[in-house]
């Protein structure tokens, strides 16, 4: 069976951009992050009406983003290689990501406009990857 265009696009997006690119960016930031960068970052957050961060919180967020990049990297690779584990990782992680996003919004409703894409994209993944045609492609 020929690889569906949506699998190619979404798998590549997960692998290349949300995985590989974000992994390199976040590792670079982690290596080069200095406490004096926090002033500039907090100014940007303040302009966007977001909470200020401590240096420890910023480092923890960056490490969490590195972890997420690995998940997207594996998800995209698995989907592109037509692996069941890649399919399952993509769908289950998408559900987790939506729940996580809603929990953040419950804690801080002002952040909704900043998280809209972070809830929309996993929803698209779930809708697309749970269609019968895609189930058939992954032999589920």
C-alpha positions as CSV (number, residue, x, y, z in Angstrom):
1,X,0.0,0.0,0.0
2,X,1.3,3.4,-0.9
3,X,2.1,5.8,2.0
4,X,-0.7,8.2,2.5
5,X,0.2,11.9,2.0
6,X,-1.0,12.8,5.5
7,X,1.3,10.2,7.1
8,X,4.2,11.6,5.1
9,X,3.4,15.2,6.1
10,X,2.5,14.6,9.7
11,X,5.3,12.1,10.3
12,X,7.8,14.4,8.7
13,X,6.6,17.3,10.8
14,X,6.9,15.3,14.0
15,X,10.3,13.9,13.0
16,X,12.0,16.9,11.4
17,X,10.6,20.0,13.0
18,X,9.0,19.0,16.4
19,X,11.6,16.3,16.9
20,X,15.0,17.0,15.4
21,X,15.0,20.7,15.0
22,X,13.5,21.4,18.5
23,X,15.9,18.9,20.0
24,X,18.9,20.8,18.6
25,X,17.5,24.2,19.6
26,X,16.7,23.1,23.1
27,X,20.1,21.5,23.6
28,X,21.7,24.7,22.3
29,X,19.6,26.8,24.7
30,X,20.4,24.5,27.6
31,X,24.1,24.7,27.0
32,X,24.1,28.5,26.5
33,X,21.5,29.5,29.1
34,X,22.9,31.9,31.7
35,X,21.2,33.5,34.6
36,X,21.5,36.9,33.1
37,X,19.4,35.7,30.1
38,X,16.5,35.4,32.5
39,X,16.0,39.2,32.6
40,X,15.3,39.4,28.9
41,X,13.1,36.3,28.9
42,X,11.0,37.5,31.8
43,X,10.5,40.9,30.0
44,X,9.1,39.0,27.0
45,X,6.9,36.9,29.3
46,X,5.6,40.0,31.0
47,X,4.7,41.6,27.7
48,X,2.6,38.5,26.9
49,X,0.9,38.6,30.3
50,X,2.6,35.3,31.3
51,X,4.1,34.3,34.7
52,X,7.7,35.2,35.4
53,X,10.2,32.3,35.7
54,X,13.2,31.6,37.9
55,X,16.4,30.3,36.4
56,X,15.6,26.8,37.8
57,X,12.2,26.8,36.3
58,X,13.5,27.9,32.9
59,X,16.2,25.1,33.0
60,X,13.5,22.5,34.0
61,X,11.2,23.7,31.2
62,X,14.1,23.4,28.7
63,X,14.9,19.8,29.9
64,X,11.2,18.9,29.6
65,X,11.2,20.3,26.0
66,X,14.2,18.1,25.2
67,X,12.3,15.1,26.5
68,X,9.2,16.1,24.3
69,X,11.5,16.5,21.3
70,X,12.7,12.9,21.7
71,X,9.1,11.7,21.8
72,X,8.2,13.6,18.7
73,X,11.4,12.4,17.0
74,X,10.5,8.7,17.8
75,X,6.8,9.3,16.9
76,X,7.6,10.7,13.5
77,X,10.3,8.1,12.7
78,X,7.9,5.3,13.7
79,X,5.1,6.7,11.6
80,X,7.4,7.3,8.6
81,X,8.7,3.7,8.9
82,X,5.1,2.3,9.2
83,X,5.7,0.8,12.6
84,X,2.8,0.0,14.9
85,X,4.7,1.4,17.9
86,X,5.1,4.7,16.0
87,X,1.4,4.8,15.4
88,X,0.5,4.0,19.0
89,X,3.1,6.4,20.4
90,X,1.7,9.2,18.1
91,X,-2.0,8.6,19.2
92,X,-1.4,8.0,22.9
93,X,1.0,10.9,23.2
94,X,-1.5,13.2,21.4
95,X,-4.1,12.3,24.0
96,X,-1.6,12.9,26.8
97,X,-0.6,16.3,25.2
98,X,-4.3,17.5,25.0
99,X,-5.0,16.5,28.6
100,X,-1.8,18.2,29.7
101,X,-2.7,21.3,27.8
102,X,-6.1,21.5,29.3
103,X,-4.6,21.1,32.8
104,X,-2.3,24.0,32.2
105,X,-5.2,26.1,31.0
106,X,-7.2,25.2,34.1
107,X,-4.3,26.3,36.3
108,X,-3.7,29.5,34.3
109,X,-6.6,30.4,32.0
110,X,-4.7,33.4,30.6
111,X,-2.4,31.1,28.8
112,X,-5.1,29.7,26.5
113,X,-4.2,31.8,23.5
114,X,-0.6,30.7,23.8
115,X,-1.5,27.0,23.9
116,X,-4.2,26.9,21.2
117,X,-1.9,25.3,18.6
118,X,-0.5,22.9,21.3
119,X,-4.1,21.6,21.7
120,X,-5.2,21.8,18.0
121,X,-2.2,19.9,16.5
122,X,-2.6,16.8,18.7
123,X,-6.3,16.9,17.9
124,X,-5.5,16.8,14.2
125,X,-3.1,13.9,14.8
126,X,-5.8,11.9,16.7
127,X,-8.5,12.6,14.1
128,X,-6.2,11.6,11.2
129,X,-4.5,8.6,12.7
130,X,-7.7,7.1,14.1
131,X,-9.4,7.0,10.7
132,X,-10.1,3.5,9.3
133,X,-8.0,4.1,6.2
134,X,-4.9,4.9,8.4
135,X,-5.7,1.9,10.7
136,X,-5.6,-0.2,7.5
137,X,-2.3,1.3,6.5
138,X,-0.7,0.3,9.8
139,X,-2.4,-3.1,9.7
140,X,-4.3,-2.6,13.0
